[in-house]
Amino acid sequence: MKKIISICMLVLGVASLATYATPELPKPVSGTKAQVATYHVRLGYRNLDGSVTTSASTESPGFTIYNQETGEDYYVENGPSSSGTFLPYQLPGIMNGLPAGTYEFSAERGQGNWTGYGSVTVTLSPEMIGADGYVTIYVPIAWEE
């Protein structure tokens, strides 16, 4: 009987050592999807002299955003200007909840056609998020009259 108990103790000891020697890997949960990150984006301009702004009156009614991976288009309307001048719109353009991806950002030409805008291609990433929770994108001004 002592022999049987000794053998059982030996088998249990080896089994428990094997458990510690080969840790169990976590199993994936079926039916779950990776969460898609979204970004809050603030849009402004990179001026001809290289300076940047997100708080100016503009003739542009808004910005276009094109997702290069999905082909989706987004539009951001600039707010009404309080300046009382001939420039009817106000920066910044704001887009909240933009899905992660690579985008081409551009500005719409205004009715006066006094300013031409370029575009900028950006892959949104967590490192780009500022202290206020926004990613700031500056669309370049290509020319002005």
C-alpha positions, 0 to 999 in steps of 0.5 A: 500500500505504501508503494502505491501511495508513493507512486501516486505522489510521484505521478502527481508531483511530476504532473504539477511540475509539468504544469509549471514548466509549460504555461498555458497560452491564452486562448482567443475569444471567438467572435470578437473583433479588434477595436477600431481606433477613431481620431478627433481631427482639427484642420487649419492651414499651412501658409505660404510663408510656412506659418500655420493657423487654426483660427482665422477667417477664410473664404473656404467653406470647408475641407475634404477628407478622402480615405485612401484605403476604403475610398470613403469621402468626408466633408468638414464645414467651416463655421460662420465667421464673426469678423464681418469682413468678406471672408464668411468662414472661420477655422478650425475645421473639426472632424470627430470620430474619424476612423484610423487610416491614411487620408488625403486632406484638402480645402474647398475653394471659396466663391471668390477663388482668391486662394488655391489649396494643396493637399496633404496625405497623413496616416493617423497614429496615436503619437499624433494626438495632442494634449487636448485629444486632437490631431492637428492637420495643416492643409497647405495654401498653394497660392493666394491673390 
